[in-house]
Amino acid sequence: MKTLCISLLLLSSMLLIAQKDEATALNEMFKGRYHFDANKKGLTLELLKEGDAIRTDAFSFMFIDWDKVYYDEVGNEIEITCLEKFAPCIDRRIMKTKSRQQYPKTEIKVKDEKEAQRAINKLRSMAGL
């Protein structure tokens, strides 16, 4: 039993390290626009304006419907949607108004489809998919 607990703890730590590496790569990709932080609870995504966070979205990877994460070419953004049974699962904070609400989806503005696909692949990797 002790060996199993240690193994699970090591596996969990390795997954978090891999998630942090992917978050670092996303931060380089979206430098100045968004900041990503992987943690034990999931992902925190900050929308930046002039280097300051103006909105923060946080969600658990397990509550996202990964089949519905896609690039919307009309809005030029990645749509991230909660699983129906967990919606709303995205905790959104608006810094200016200090408001906090739950939302069923969030979006990440991207430059183009290529950037969107790279980001989606990294997000899916962070979720263990």
Phi, psi and omega in degrees: 000317180297320179295320179297316179298317179295318179298316179294321179295317178297316180297316179298318179295319180295320179295317180296321177297316179296320179296319179295324176297318178293321178298320178298317178296319177295322178297322176293319182295320185252025184310127179085347180252317181219157172230130181250138177222117176272137178216181183300330182277338182148235184233137171247129184237119179253129172273126185254147172223118183054038176086351180253144178288127176252342177209143176233128174245134178230139179205158174271138180301327184287344183265001181266138176274094187293342175286343181251013174272119186208168176269123176262107185288336178292312179272354183053055183210161173266127177264129177239119187239142178288152169299142185306318183288346179251356182290140353279136185239001182256118180272112184249132175239130175257118187294317185298317182265354183056034179265156180219126179216163176260139181230153179275350180203165173217171180219154177235117178291138181231164179285318184198179182296324180298313178297321179299313181295320177298317181293317179299317179299319179292319178297317179296321177297319178298327181279357179084021181259000000 
